[in-house]
Amino acid sequence: MPCSTPDDVPSAPTTYFAPAERAAPEAVQAAVDLVSASPVMAGLLRTLGGILMVLNKQRQIVAVNDELLRFLGCDDPQGALGVRPGEALRCIHAADNPQGGCGTSRFCATCGAAIAIISSQQSREPAEAECLLTAKVNDHQEAFEFRVRAAPIEVAGQRLTIISLRDIRDEKRREALESIFFHDIMNTATALQSATRAIATCDGAERHEALQAAADLCERLIMEIAAQRELIDLASGRYETRMRYVACSEIRQLARRFFAGQPVAAGRTLTVCGGCDDVVLFTDPILLDRVLANMITNALEATPEGGEVRVWWDAEAGRVTFHVWSAPAMAPEVALRVFQRYFTTKSQQGRGLGTYGMKLIGERYLGGRVYFTTSEAEGTTFHIELPSEAAERA
């Protein structure tokens, strides 16, 4: 809940995390002059690598280095002074709480940069965290990943905080792509192993089914290896879509055939119940497969043994929407960041590109809309809405 004050006390700006109050303009200028006059601070700002900012007690910027100016695409540091880090970096959530600004919205309670700054100010010790920042760049949003270090420093008796941001996008991208690759390959290889064992222990119709399952999984294995290359191309913007007509009935077969042998589906029921199999999409089936596979895998992982995951789709007004439902509700702090690149709820390194990748692929490459709904009463449902070719029938 936001902070509040009694009726007889002047109300402070609303905040959901860090204090909202700001220093007066003359106090900010005094801190700027103080830092500018310090040869030690000037040396630090010139020699330390990465983006550097110096903050006052109210988390307002009183000094920056050239690396930050290059990141912002400007030569004049005055534009960054007096504002807070998220406001300078154009974070899309910096204005979520107009009364308080950066650090005071619901989203800020999960922001690595805000957490590191507040932790360092309160403990008077250095603090580190990863910051997953989505910034407004020109007319689009761009995802950044920083390693943030906040450390207290005292200049002429005034306590300040020096912040360094190191760009770790390439490092995180390599880690995530490797993690996705090995995770998916291991799942498919394990299912293939089970299918080949079944071939050796059955005969007749069951043997034929096991051979078909093994053949399907071999094909899937090849697709997973190809998909690794495609994911790299997707992240770098080099992927070229391969659009063709796809009937919804193909999607039904894919979901049932693939997930029947997946370890993540063990002890869980996957119900596929689309009601418009004859509707045809004009889409890239490999990318649509990737999005739905991630949605279903995430739902299965969130579902306890004995639970059910449901997949269905419906068509209306030239659109087809695929839905993937699981019973657990999403935690509020997860819902705030679920589509942010490399965000994961797993304690160990996981497939954090999954939800971000779903949105990237579904919206940038397939021209659709990816979103979710969640509540304690209704559970969690991920949706991908795509244009259909209503006049075409399978």
Secondary structure, DSSP 8 states (H G I E B T S, - for coil): ------TTS------SSS------HHHHHHHHHHHHT-HHHHHHHHHS-SEEEEE-TTS-EEEE-HHHHHHHT-S-GGGGTTS-HHHHTTBTTTTSSTTT-TT-STGGGG-HHHHHHHHHHHHSS-EEEEEEEEEEETTEEEEEEEEEEEEEEEETTEEEEEEEEEE-HHHHHHHHHHHHHHHHHHHHHHHHHHHHHHHHH--HHHHHHHHHHHHHHHHHHHHHHHHHHHHHHHHHT------EEEEHHHHHHHHHHHHTT-GGGTT-EEEE--S-TTEEEEE-HHHHHHHHHHHHHHHHHHS-TT-EEEEEEEEETTEEEEEEEESS---HHHHHHTTSTT----SS---THHHHHHHIIIIIIS--EEEEEEETTTEEEEEEEEEEEEEEE-
